Amino acid sequence: MGGKNDFLTPKAIANRIKAKGLQKLRWYCQMCQKQCRDENGFKCHCLSESHQRQMQVFGQNPTRIVDGYTEEFERTFLEHMRRSHRSSRVAATVVYNEYIADRHHVHMNSTEWATLTEFVKYLGRTGKCKVDETPKGWFMTYIDRDSETLFKERLKNKRVRSDLAEEERQELAIKRQIERAVEETGSGSSSVVPDLPPPSEKLDASGGKIAFALATSLKALNSNGSAPSSSAFEAVENEKETRSGGGKKSRSDGLNALEELMKEEEKAKERSNRKDYWICEGIVVKVMSKALADKGYYKQKGVVVKVIDKYVGEVQMIESKHVLRIDQEELETVIPQIGGLVRIVNGAYRGSNARLLSVDTGRFCAKVQIEKGIYDGRVLPAVDYEDISKVMQ
């Protein structure tokens, strides 16, 4: 058997078990990085020679040492936030409990902040986290300012701007084609109708009366002043019908070409804007997840306050004000009353706000009129329910 301080003695094992977990913060010495288990042990440590030497070092420049611990605590805390809760809203106490799970962390009593609330307010003032106070305590959201993230964000914005510019160029080209088609239609219809020769005046030798020769197809008046034959009037009628028929045909061809161009424009916009994700911020949605029925959220309405990775949204419930993170597959669009404001969330006019004019319950679609933007005033007669949703005002 070994001595009384042997590694496998019951007392040594008990001491290791006691020291394994977290102890009280007030019995921790940050300068010596030593955790005491009770008040008597902490008092004995403060009277020890090693602690006295560390306190002499601290007394030479206390501000620099406290600032060093403050900076290290803030850096490690934000690093934990970035790794564990990069894009989510979480309670400050939850993050702090996860942070202090490491026994060798920098303790808050060695920093310039006395409480967690002061530290959370500091992060909010400096813009490092988005903080808000609720009846359940302080909540935090990490603001990612890494160079890589900012670079990706700039690339994304540049890509969006280029897509918008390309779409505008396509629309401008289509408009020019429509204008050219209208001009060609107008010139074609005018060329179909031939110019009639001006009527010529003739003096009748017998009676001194003046007669008008309307066209070469009309027969001249006979010498005794009798009326022209019926075949002349038939020729005039046939000529009029030919002219009117040619004009109508050219106009109908022009309208058909214009309609075809407009249809092609609609199809191009539909192909470019039809996505497999539709959720966006500011719209009202209905929770359809049966897994949340026992918590009272099933078929309850909420407002999308944030979109994560295009397919997941943070939804703030209208009644309880609770914030849930839900996939778009478990959400449903909400149709307002007639005259309400909606947002087109998918399809050719994706992202546009519109006014609800009527609802077709048989075809599960609605008639809306776009407000503002380049399509202001355009009426869409049949938009599916799943492509529009109420806007929270």
SULBEL-V509294 format. One record per residue. N is the residue number from 1. RES is the residue in one small letter. SS is DSSP state (H for helix, E for strand, - for the rest). D_FIRST is the distance of its C-alpha to the first C-alpha in whole Angstrom. Layout:
N_RES_SS_D_FIRST, N_RES_SS_D_FIRST
//
This chain:
1_m_-_0, 2_g_-_4, 3_g_-_7, 4_k_-_9, 5_n_-_11, 6_d_-_9, 7_f_-_11, 8_l_-_10, 9_t_-_10, 10_p_H_13, 11_k_H_14, 12_a_H_14, 13_i_H_16, 14_a_H_18, 15_n_H_19, 16_r_H_20, 17_i_H_22, 18_k_H_24, 19_a_H_25, 20_k_H_26, 21_g_-_29, 22_l_-_32, 23_q_-_32, 24_k_-_35, 25_l_H_37, 26_r_H_38, 27_w_H_34, 28_y_E_34, 29_c_E_35, 30_q_-_37, 31_m_-_38, 32_c_-_34, 33_q_-_33, 34_k_E_30, 35_q_E_30, 36_c_-_29, 37_r_-_28, 38_d_-_30, 39_e_H_33, 40_n_H_31, 41_g_H_29, 42_f_H_32, 43_k_H_33, 44_c_H_31, 45_h_H_31, 46_c_H_35, 47_l_-_34, 48_s_-_32, 49_e_H_33, 50_s_H_33, 51_h_H_35, 52_q_H_37, 53_r_H_38, 54_q_H_38, 55_m_H_41, 56_q_H_43, 57_v_H_43, 58_f_H_44, 59_g_H_47, 60_q_H_49, 61_n_-_50, 62_p_H_49, 63_t_H_51, 64_r_H_50, 65_i_H_47, 66_v_H_47, 67_d_H_50, 68_g_H_47, 69_y_H_45, 70_t_H_48, 71_e_H_49, 72_e_H_46, 73_f_H_45, 74_e_H_49, 75_r_H_48, 76_t_H_45, 77_f_H_47, 78_l_H_50, 79_e_H_48, 80_h_H_46, 81_m_H_49, 82_r_H_51, 83_r_H_48, 84_s_H_48, 85_h_-_51, 86_r_-_54, 87_s_-_57, 88_s_-_56, 89_r_E_56, 90_v_E_53, 91_a_E_52, 92_a_H_51, 93_t_H_48, 94_v_H_47, 95_v_H_47, 96_y_H_45, 97_n_H_42, 98_e_H_42, 99_y_H_42, 100_i_-_39, 101_a_-_37, 102_d_-_35, 103_r_-_33, 104_h_-_34, 105_h_-_38, 106_v_-_40, 107_h_-_40, 108_m_H_44, 109_n_H_43, 110_s_H_43, 111_t_-_47, 112_e_-_50, 113_w_-_50, 114_a_-_49, 115_t_-_49, 116_l_H_49, 117_t_H_53, 118_e_H_54, 119_f_H_52, 120_v_H_54, 121_k_H_57, 122_y_H_57, 123_l_H_56, 124_g_H_59, 125_r_H_62, 126_t_-_61, 127_g_-_61, 128_k_-_58, 129_c_E_58, 130_k_E_60, 131_v_E_59, 132_d_E_61, 133_e_E_60, 134_t_E_60, 135_p_-_60, 136_k_-_56, 137_g_E_55, 138_w_E_55, 139_f_E_56, 140_m_E_55, 141_t_E_57, 142_y_E_56, 143_i_-_59, 144_d_-_58, 145_r_-_60, 146_d_-_58, 147_s_H_61, 148_e_H_60, 149_t_H_61, 150_l_H_64, 151_f_H_65, 152_k_H_65, 153_e_H_67, 154_r_H_70, 155_l_H_70, 156_k_H_70, 157_n_H_73, 158_k_H_75, 159_r_H_75, 160_v_H_76, 161_r_H_79, 162_s_H_80, 163_d_H_80, 164_l_H_82, 165_a_H_84, 166_e_H_85, 167_e_H_86, 168_e_H_88, 169_r_H_90, 170_q_H_90, 171_e_H_92, 172_l_H_94, 173_a_H_95, 174_i_H_96, 175_k_H_98, 176_r_H_100, 177_q_H_100, 178_i_H_102, 179_e_H_104, 180_r_H_105, 181_a_H_106, 182_v_H_108, 183_e_H_110, 184_e_H_111, 185_t_H_111, 186_g_H_114, 187_s_H_116, 188_g_H_116, 189_s_H_117, 190_s_H_120, 191_s_H_121, 192_v_H_122, 193_v_-_124, 194_p_-_127, 195_d_-_130, 196_l_-_133, 197_p_-_136, 198_p_-_138, 199_p_-_141, 200_s_E_144, 201_e_E_147, 202_k_E_150, 203_l_E_154, 204_d_-_156, 205_a_-_159, 206_s_-_161, 207_g_-_160, 208_g_-_158, 209_k_-_155, 210_i_E_152, 211_a_E_149, 212_f_E_146, 213_a_E_144, 214_l_-_140, 215_a_-_139, 216_t_-_141, 217_s_-_140, 218_l_-_142, 219_k_-_146, 220_a_-_149, 221_l_-_151, 222_n_-_154, 223_s_-_158, 224_n_-_159, 225_g_-_156, 226_s_-_154, 227_a_-_150, 228_p_-_148, 229_s_-_147, 230_s_H_144, 231_s_H_142, 232_a_H_142, 233_f_H_140, 234_e_H_138, 235_a_H_137, 236_v_H_136, 237_e_H_133, 238_n_H_132, 239_e_H_131, 240_k_H_130, 241_e_H_127, 242_t_H_126, 243_r_H_125, 244_s_H_123, 245_g_H_122, 246_g_H_121, 247_g_H_119, 248_k_H_117, 249_k_H_116, 250_s_H_115, 251_r_H_113, 252_s_H_111, 253_d_H_110, 254_g_H_109, 255_l_H_107, 256_n_H_105, 257_a_H_104, 258_l_H_103, 259_e_H_101, 260_e_H_99, 261_l_H_98, 262_m_H_97, 263_k_H_95, 264_e_H_93, 265_e_H_92, 266_e_H_90, 267_k_H_89, 268_a_H_87, 269_k_H_86, 270_e_H_84, 271_r_H_83, 272_s_H_81, 273_n_H_80, 274_r_-_79, 275_k_-_75, 276_d_-_72, 277_y_-_71, 278_w_-_73, 279_i_-_71, 280_c_-_72, 281_e_-_71, 282_g_-_73, 283_i_E_74, 284_v_E_74, 285_v_E_72, 286_k_E_71, 287_v_E_68, 288_m_-_68, 289_s_-_64, 290_k_H_64, 291_a_H_60, 292_l_H_61, 293_a_H_63, 294_d_H_60, 295_k_H_60, 296_g_-_64, 297_y_-_65, 298_y_-_66, 299_k_-_70, 300_q_-_70, 301_k_E_71, 302_g_E_70, 303_v_E_70, 304_v_E_69, 305_v_E_67, 306_k_E_66, 307_v_E_66, 308_i_E_62, 309_d_-_63, 310_k_-_66, 311_y_-_65, 312_v_E_63, 313_g_E_64, 314_e_E_63, 315_v_E_65, 316_q_E_66, 317_m_E_67, 318_i_-_70, 319_e_-_69, 320_s_-_66, 321_k_-_65, 322_h_-_62, 323_v_E_61, 324_l_E_60, 325_r_E_60, 326_i_E_62, 327_d_E_63, 328_q_H_67, 329_e_H_67, 330_e_H_66, 331_l_E_69, 332_e_E_72, 333_t_E_75, 334_v_-_77, 335_i_-_81, 336_p_-_83, 337_q_-_86, 338_i_-_89, 339_g_-_90, 340_g_-_86, 341_l_E_84, 342_v_E_82, 343_r_E_81, 344_i_E_81, 345_v_-_78, 346_n_-_79, 347_g_-_82, 348_a_-_84, 349_y_-_84, 350_r_-_81, 351_g_-_80, 352_s_-_83, 353_n_E_84, 354_a_E_87, 355_r_E_88, 356_l_E_88, 357_l_E_92, 358_s_E_92, 359_v_E_90, 360_d_E_90, 361_t_-_88, 362_g_-_90, 363_r_-_89, 364_f_-_85, 365_c_E_87, 366_a_E_88, 367_k_E_91, 368_v_E_90, 369_q_E_91, 370_i_E_89, 371_e_-_89, 372_k_-_89, 373_g_-_88, 374_i_-_91, 375_y_-_91, 376_d_-_92, 377_g_-_95, 378_r_-_94, 379_v_E_94, 380_l_E_91, 381_p_E_93, 382_a_E_90, 383_v_E_86, 384_d_E_84, 385_y_H_82, 386_e_H_78, 387_d_H_80, 388_i_E_80, 389_s_E_78, 390_k_E_79, 391_v_E_79, 392_m_-_77, 393_q_-_79
//
